[in-house]
Every structure is written in C-alpha cells, then in structure tokens.
C-alpha cells in the first residue's frame, strides 16, 4: 500500500499494522464534514426549489433530514479491522497413532 505524506514523499506500509489513531480520526472527521456539506447543499436546494419544483424540494428536504443520522453512523464506524497477514507456518502432517494390536506380546512384555 502506498501513501503520500504532506511533504510529498512516498511512504510504503510493509506490515499488517493498523493506521495510526491520528490518521483514523482525521479520516472520520473528513467523512463527517463531507456529509454535512452535502446536507447543507440539500437544505439550500430545498429553499431554492420550494416554489419552482416542489417534488424535488421535498426529496432534498428528506435527504437533508436523514443525512445527519447517516453522517454520524459513518463517522462513528470505528477503526478499521486489522488486515490479516498470510500465514508463514505450514501445519505439520498428522501422524496416525499406533493401535494396541500392532504390538506383539512376548514373554519379555508382561
């Protein structure tokens, strides 16, 4: 995975570690702000279109009412799950146990 830092240098993730907490919070804040900007545009479209195209205005009003809930759910979705790494270990083969019938009884074994 390739990421860019603020100064333009490339940074490569080579581990399965999660993103840092600062990056995670920044991403969730960004998603919330984008959702609220869409909501604001939706409410403004409702005001502008109310006397022009009432059906569209009602749809934008409903969208403006539902977007805060959706934005909060998306913003509070939590941290991403830890990516699973490929297993480096090979399972050992299963060896069958010896049955009791495989042993021969001799005079030495009592």
N, C-alpha and C positions, 0 to 999 in steps of 0.2 A: 504494500500500500504506500502510495507516495503522497506526501503533504507538503505544503509550502508555508514557510514562516513569513513573518511580516517583512523581513529584510530581503525576501526573495530567494533565499537558499532552500534547496530541496532537502527534505527530511524523510528518511525511509524507516518504516516500522518493521522490525525484524522479529518481534516477539508477539505473543498472544496476549499481552497486557492490555488492559482497558485504556481508554482515553483518560487524560488527567481530569480531575474534578473541575478545574477552571474551564477547560475546553467543553466539558459536558454542560456546565451551567450556561456558558456563553451560547452554545447551540440551542438550548431550550429557550433562552431569552430571545434569541433571534427568531425562532419559530413563533413565539408568542407575539412579538412585535409585528411580524408579518401578518398574522391572523387578525390582530387588532386594526392594522391598517386596512385590510380588506373589509372589516366590519365598518370602519369609518366611511370608506367609499360606498359601501352598501347603504348606509343610513343617508348619506348625501344624495345618492341616486334616488332613494325613496322620496326625499324632499323635492328634488328637481322634477321627478317624473309623476308626482301625485296627480296633477291636473292634466298631464299630457297623455300618459299611458298608465292607467290605474292598475291593470293586471300585472304589469312588470313591476310597478311600485310596490304592490303587495308581496310579490315574490322577494324583492330586495329587502322589504321590511321583515319578513320571516327569516331570511338569511341573516340579517343584522341581529335578530333576536337569538338565533341559535349559535352563531359564531363564538360568543364569549364562552359558552359551555365547552364547545369543541376545542377552542384555543387552550383552555385550562387543562382539559384532559390530555391534549397533545403535549403541552409544556410540562406536565407532571408525570409523563410516561415513565420517568425514571432513567437510570443509567442503562446503557446497552449491555447485553449479556456478553460474558466473556467468550471470545471466539474459541472454538475447540481446536486443539492442536492435533496434528496427526500423531498416532502412536508410534514410538520408536522401538517398542518392545514387541518381540514375537512370542506368542504364547508357546509354552513348552508342550510337546506332544504328550498325550495321555497314554500312560503305560498301564496295561491291564495287570491287576494283582494276581498272584498265584492262587490257585484253588487248593483246597486241602487235599484233593485227590491227586495232585501232582507229586506229592511226597511219598516215597516208598518207606514202609515201616521195615526196619531191620532190627536185629537183636540189639544194636547199639542204641536205638531210639526207643525209649520206653515212655 
